[in-house]
């Protein structure tokens, strides 16, 4: 009974969602380093969104999508919060406290501009807000815009320095050395494979329409990344909303199915049958139902793909409770709701998150394939098909790389949420 009691105590103990990245510099994982690098990147990106001169650059144009910019601002705020760590530790170091103050000011400045469309530098320079949120023209006051750019550049440099001060990577050299030793083998294999592929394609003179060289693909990717990020974000939105609807309804149905066994028995054959239908069969039908140009057709396809894995895993997780823990709670006169909240649902979380992580890849596949069979011309699926039909294979492979990167990012976000919601799980406690 002692082990069961310890399990219940661990699952009922309140924990912070970001305890693993708020640890001090003795932490052996690289979570804090990853957050710091992402914060540096987001500072550079959001800096380019603050001035129309920067938006004319290729890097600035890559992030002009109006629906993407609020996500970047919120992501920056979340990363700054995680990077801050524990308040009591921050107060002990005056330099880091000042650095965090600079980061908070820069983040507030970014959020005001991106979300509320209030550019503080436009107020300082006396320029209309519309000018700062529109493309440059012959009548644009370039002198005032350049003055604002000088001030925002200073803010950016201060924010970047602040992140490095808070991060203090020079104190974690031992962690990096250990990580390098641990990951040396896969990195070396990846480099060798790419170099060998480049050499073989050159020696045997393999035609580009069969397989372009990695150097050609990367060169095209760096040339077109501003366009690919835009179309990639359009596809990712369809994947995300389909993921939310499909997994949300799947988890909800799983909760009902676990409570009413007859309902579960009736629904399970339908779930297996629908999950066996190839996505290629769904795409033309859903495009006809919702309209090929309607994003709802893509969202619906992704929802169907992600619904059943989430539902099946939820049912399995809720029914996989250790009977000794269940008997222990009943001996304490726990109600059904208390048993569900403190035992059944925590026990089901590993199963649910396993399904969610699988669903991230299914969501990207569903969104791209649905676009491949018709729809908006501003998606990765259409871009891959169009480039392949016109024999622009380096461009097609570049779009595939962007799709893979978005899928990996989606998976990593769900994994981070998993770690935050169940830090008590043995797979994390043993790291």
WORAZI-V930852 format. One line per field, one symbol per residue. ss: DSSP state (a for helix, b for strand, c for the rest). psi: psi as a letter, one per 30 degrees, with the letter a starting at -180 (. if undefined). burial: b if it has 24 or more other C-alpha atoms within 12 Angstrom, else e. Layout:
# WORAZI-V930852
ss=???
psi=???
burial=???
This chain:
# WORAZI-V930852
ss=caaaaaaaaaaaccccccccccccccccccaaaaaaaaaaaaaaaaaacccaaaaccaaaaccccaaaaaaaaaaaaaaaaaaaccaaaaaccaaaaaaaaaaaaaaaaaaaaaaccccaaaaaacccaaaacccccccccaaaaaaaaaaaaaaaaaaaaaaaaaacaaaaaaaaaaaaaaaaaaaaaaaaaaaaaaaaaaaccccccccccaaaaaaaaaaaaaaaaaaaaaaaaaaaaaaaaaaaaaaaaaaaaaacaaaaaaaaaaaaaaaaccaaaaaaaaaaaaccccaaaaaaaaaaaaaaaaaaaaaaaaccccaaaaaaaaaccccaaaaaaaaaaaaaaaaaaaaaaaaaaaaaaaaaaaaacccccccaaaaaaaaaacccaaaaaaaaaaaaaaaaaaaaaaaaaaaaaccccaaaacc
psi=feeeeeeeeeffkklkfheffglaffkflgeeeeeeeeeeeeeeefefffkfefffleeeffgfkefeeeeeeeeeeeeeeefeakeeeeffjeeeeeeeeeeeeeeeeeeeeeefhjjefeeefgkkeeefgllklfgkieeeeeeeeeeeeeeeeeeeeeeeeeeifffgeeeeeeeeeegeeeeeeeeeeeeeeeeeeeeghklefejlkeeeeeeeefegeeeeeeeeeeeeeeeeeeeeeeeeeeeeeeeeefejeeeeeefeeeeeeeffkkffeeeeeeeeefkefkfeeeeeeeeeefeeeeeeeeeeefggkkfeeeeeeefghkleeeeeefeeeeffeeeefeeeeefeeeeeeeeeeeeegkakghleeeeeeeeefggieeeeeeeeeeeeeeeeeeeeeeeeeeeefhffkefeff.
burial=eeeeeebbeebbeeeeebbbbbbbbeeebbbbbebbbbbbebbbbbbbbbbbbbbeeebbbbbbbeebbbebbbbbbbbbbbbbbbeeebeeeeebbebbbbbbebbbbbbbbbbebbbbbbeeeebebebbbeeeeeeeeeebbeebbeebbebbebbbbbbbbbbeeeeeeeebeeeeeeeeeeeeeeeeeeeeeeeeeeeeeeeeeebbbbeebbebbeebbbbbbbbbbbbbbbbbbbbbbbbbbbbbbbbebbeeeeebeebbeebeeebeeebeebbbebbeeeebeebbbbbbbbbbbbbbbbbbbbbbbbbebeeebbeebeeeeeeeeebbebbbbbbbbbbbbbbbbbbbbbbbbbbbbbbbbbbbbbbbbbbbbbebeeebbbbbbbbbbbbbebbeebbeebbbbbbbbbbbbeeeeee
